[in-house]
Amino acid sequence: MDRAVSVQGPIVLQQAIDLRDKVRANIKANSFIEDDIQMERYNYLASVSVHLFPNDPVIGKRLIEMPDANLQWGQAGPAVVSRRLDERLSILIDRLQLILGELVGVKRPTQSASDVLRAESGEDLQQILAKLDDIRREQFNLPRLDAYPFDFIANPLLRLMLANDYIEAQRAFAVGAFKASAILSGGIIEGMLLDVFQRPEVALLTDYESAVQGFRTIGPKTNKQIDWSAISLTALIEAAEKMKILSQRTGRLGREARDFRDTVHPNAELREGRAGKPEAQLLWAIVNMAYREIGAFCDSL
């Protein structure tokens, strides 16, 4: 099996299942404010699936982008939109499960989180889940969120991940979860920079070697191969500024911002402090400035 299929296929399948669960939860709660965002997520999943399985008769030829013609030109209510989205996701999920089962030839070793929760009938767990549903219903008046396509990202799976994180970072900020928003923002910035630095056409630019020269001595690999997992966000920002991928202003703000992703570990937060509203605001501003500048740089290649 192709490595991209074996690694990315199950991830796309699980994300499609999770999205369908959210759509069905919204239908049950009669809440439809996320329809446009969920349609965008479905379209991303469908496009990644077409990239992975271009010759499949269903995925390669019969997946319909949302909103479809009936929804665009008809007078369908919001519940109809969600039910149509549920149907499209089910087609995608069923086909991915069939393809991946045929390719792998073995049963998946672990259950999805959705399957585990459905199989668990304990009253205490059901009370916890019911409380979460209540919290979601009480957030009905959340403001409309921006959704960016990240269409300049070369890796389709990373593109989907960043688009999802962009939405979740806004949602976290809106409810005062500033630590979560800051962590997501840091990951978005890093994801955009890692994608652009690892492009072959970028590596051929004249100022590339001088910008990444210090990266080759970081981490366990001290030869010419760069261990990208060992490069800090600050180092990526500095290199991007040297190559004029980021402006001096964005680079300066990036160097002054703190990367709070290690604070998912309690000891790290005790040592470094917790992200508050100003820290989350600064990182979110950098996300949006970097999005524009990296996108413009990629368009110029």
N, C-alpha and C positions, 0 to 999 in steps of 0.2 A: 504494500500500500504506500502511496505517496506520503511523505512525511507531513506536508502541509495539511493533507486531508486527515491523517491520523491524529494530528495535534489540534487543528482548528475545527474540524467537523464536530466532535463531541461538545466543544465549547459553544459553537453556534447553536447546536441542538438544545443545550441546557438553557441558553439565554432565550431561545424561542419559547421553551416550556415556561420559564419564569415570567416572560412577558404575557403569555396567554393566561397564566394564573392571575396576574394583575388585572388584565382586561375582564376576566370573569368576576373577580372581586369587585370591580367597579360596577359591573352590570348588576350584581347582587345588591350593592349599596346604592344603586340608582345615582351614581356619581360619574359624570362624563366630561369633567373639565380637562382631562388628560388625553382626550381622543387624538388631538393633532400630534402631540408628542409621541403617543404610542404608534400612530401610523408611520411617523418618521422612523421609529425604531424598527418596525416591521420591514420597512423598505430597505433599511441598512442590512438587516439579517437576510432578506431575500437577495440583495445584491452580492453579499459575501457568499451565499450558497451558490449562486450562479457562477461566481468566480471559481469556487471549489469543484463544482460539478456541471460544467458547461454543456456536456453532452447528454445529461439526463433528460428524458422526454418530458418530465413534469417540471423539474426545477429549471432546466435550461430553456424551456419554451412556454410553459403554461402558468408560471407565477404571475399574478396580476399586481401591479403597483397600486398602493392606496394613496388617496381615494380613487376608486375605479370610476368608470364613466357614469354608472347609475347614481353613485353618490355625488358626483360633481354636478350633474345636470338635474337630478331629481330633487324631491322635497323630503328626503328621508330625515327622520328625527335622530337625535343623538343616540338613542338606544339601538337603532338600526345600524348606525355606524359601528358601534362596539360589537354588535353581533356579527356583522360582516367581517370585521377584523378578527374575531374569534374563529370564524370559518377559514379565513385565509391562513391564519397561524396553524390551525389544525392540519390543513393540507401540507404545509411546509414541514411540520413536526412529523407527521406520519411518513412522509417521503424520506426525510433524513434518517428516521429510525430504521426504515427498510434498507436504505443504502448502507448505512454504517453497520447494520447487522450482517448484510451480505459481505461487506469488505472485511470486517473483523472476524466473523465466523464464531465468535464467542459471546457469551452474555456479559453485559457490562458489570464490572466488579463491584460497583457501589450504586446505591440508590440516590436519586436526586433528593434535595431537601423537601421538595413538594411531595414526593412519594412517602418519605419518612413521616411528614406531618399528617398526611391523610391516613396513614396506617396506625397512628398513635391515637388511642381513644381515652387516655387518662384525663380525668376531670380537671386536674390542676393545669395541665397543658392547654386544654380547651379554654379555660378561663383566661389564661395569658394571651392566647390568640384572639379571643373575643375583645379583650382590652385594647389590643393593637388595632383591631378593626374600628373600635370606637374612636380611637385617636385619629385614624385616617378620615373618618366621617366628619370629625370636628374641625379638620383642616380644609373644609370645603371652600373657604374664601381665600385660599392662597392666591397671590397674584399670578398672572400669566408669565410663564418662564420663557426665556430665549432658548432657541435650539440652533446650534451651529453645525454645519455638515462636516467640517474638517476634511473637505474634499482634496486638500493638498497633501494629505497623509498617504504615503505609498502603500503601507500595509493595511489591507481592508479590515482585518480583525482589530488592529489598533485604532483605526478610524472609528469603528463602532464603539469601542471601549471609551475613547475620549469624548465622543458625542454624548454617550450616556453619563459619563462623569461630569460633563459640563452642566447638564440638567440637574444632577443630584447635588452638585456644589451649590447651586442657587437655592434649591429646596432646603438644604441644610441651613444656609444662611438665613432664609426667610423665617425659620422657626427658632433661630437663636443657637443653633448647633455650630458654633464658630470653629471649634476644633475640627469637626468633621469637614466643614467647608474648606478650612485651611489645608488639611491633609489632601483632599481631593484636588484642590488648586495646584498644590505642589506636584502632584502626579501628572496633571495635565501639561504643565510646563515642561517637565522632564520628558514626557512621551513625545511631545512635538519636537523637542530638540534632538532626542535620540533618533527619531525617524529621519530627520534631515541630515544629521551627521553621518548616518550609515548608508546614505545613497551613493551609488557608484559615481554618478555624475558630479556630486559635491566633492567626493574624494579626489577628483581630477583637477579641481580649482587650484590656482597657484598659491593661495594663502592657506590652504587646508593643512599642510604639514606643519607649518609654524604654529598654527592655532591648536593642533592636537598633540604636539610633540611631547608635552608633559604627561599625556594620558598613557603613553607606552610604558611608563615606569610605575604605574599605579596598579595595585592588586597583585595577585600571585603570578601573573604572566608578565615577565620582564623582557620578552622578545618584541618583535615588531607588531604582534597582534594586540589590539586594544581590548582590554576586559571592560566592556561598556557597563557592566553591572557594578563596577567598582568606582565609577566616576561620579563625583558629587554634583548636585544640582548647581551649586555655585560655580564649579569648574566648567560645566556645560555653558552656563550663561556667559562667563568670561570669554570662552572660545567663540561663542556665537557673536559676541560684540566685536571681537578681533576680525572676524570674517564679514562683518557688517550684515549678518543675518538679523541681529537685533540692533536697534539704535543705541546711542550712548545713553540716552535717558532711560530706556527700558533696562539696559544693562546695569546702570547705577541703581535703579530701584530693585532689580533682581539681587544685586549683591547685598543690599541693605535688608532685604526680606529674609526671614528665617524659614528654614525647611523644617516643618513640624511633623514630618511623617514618622520619625522615630518615636514620637510621643504616643504611638499606639501601645508602647510598652510602658507600664507604670513607672518603672525606675527612671526611664528617660524623661518622662514628664516631671517627676520629682526633681530631677537634676536641671532640666532646661526650662521649666515653666509651661504653662498651658496657653494655647492660642486663644486670644480674645477677639472682640469685634475689630479693632484696628488692624491686627495681624491678618485676619481673614479678608478685610477690605483691601489691604495692600496686595496680597497674593492674587485676589480676584482681578484687581486692576492690571497686574502684570500678565495674567492669563489672557485678557482681552487685547492688550497692547501687543503681546507676543504673537497672538493669533493673526492679527493683521499683518505684522511685519514678516513673520515666517511664511505666511501665505503669499505675500508679495514677492519674497525672495524665491520661493518655489516656482511662481509664475514666470520669473525672469530666467529660469534655467533653460 
